[in-house]
Amino acid sequence: MANQRAEKVGRLLREVLGEMIVGGTLADPRIDPLLNLTRVKVSRDLKHATVFVSHHGEEPVTGPATDALNHAAGYLQAEMARRIRLRETPKLRFRADSSVADGFRVLQKIRRLS
C-alpha cells in the first residue's frame, strides 16, 4: 500500500513540477523549459523525492540545470505545498538522467550496423 501511495505522489509531483518548469515559474536562465522530468522516485515515508532530469538538446545543459534546480529546491517545495494537499511535502533532490541520451546513442550505433 505504501509503495502505491509513493508512486501516486511521484506522478503528481512530476506533473506539477513539469508545469512549473514549462510555465516559467523559475527565472533562472540555466533552466531550459524543454527539460524533461523522466521520473520521480519518492521514498516510502513520502519525506524525500528524487527527480530525474534529462534534456534532448545537443549541448549538455542537464548539469547546470540540475544545479539550478537543486538551488531552487526549497522554493519549489514551498510552491508545491501551496498547490498540492499533502500532509508533508517531500524534500526535493534533482539528479541528471542520462538514460534517454544513452538510448539515442545505442539506437544510432544499431542504425550504423544495419
Rosetta blueprint (number, residue, H / E / L):
1 M L
2 A H
3 N H
4 Q H
5 R H
6 A H
7 E H
8 K H
9 V H
10 G H
11 R H
12 L H
13 L H
14 R H
15 E H
16 V H
17 L H
18 G H
19 E H
20 M H
21 I H
22 V H
23 G L
24 G L
25 T L
26 L L
27 A L
28 D L
29 P L
30 R L
31 I L
32 D L
33 P L
34 L L
35 L L
36 N E
37 L E
38 T E
39 R E
40 V E
41 K E
42 V E
43 S L
44 R L
45 D L
46 L L
47 K L
48 H E
49 A E
50 T E
51 V E
52 F E
53 V E
54 S E
55 H L
56 H L
57 G L
58 E L
59 E L
60 P L
61 V L
62 T H
63 G H
64 P H
65 A H
66 T H
67 D H
68 A H
69 L H
70 N H
71 H H
72 A L
73 A H
74 G H
75 Y H
76 L H
77 Q H
78 A H
79 E H
80 M H
81 A H
82 R H
83 R H
84 I L
85 R L
86 L L
87 R L
88 E L
89 T L
90 P L
91 K E
92 L E
93 R E
94 F E
95 R E
96 A E
97 D L
98 S L
99 S H
100 V H
101 A H
102 D H
103 G H
104 F H
105 R H
106 V H
107 L H
108 Q H
109 K H
110 I H
111 R H
112 R H
113 L H
114 S L
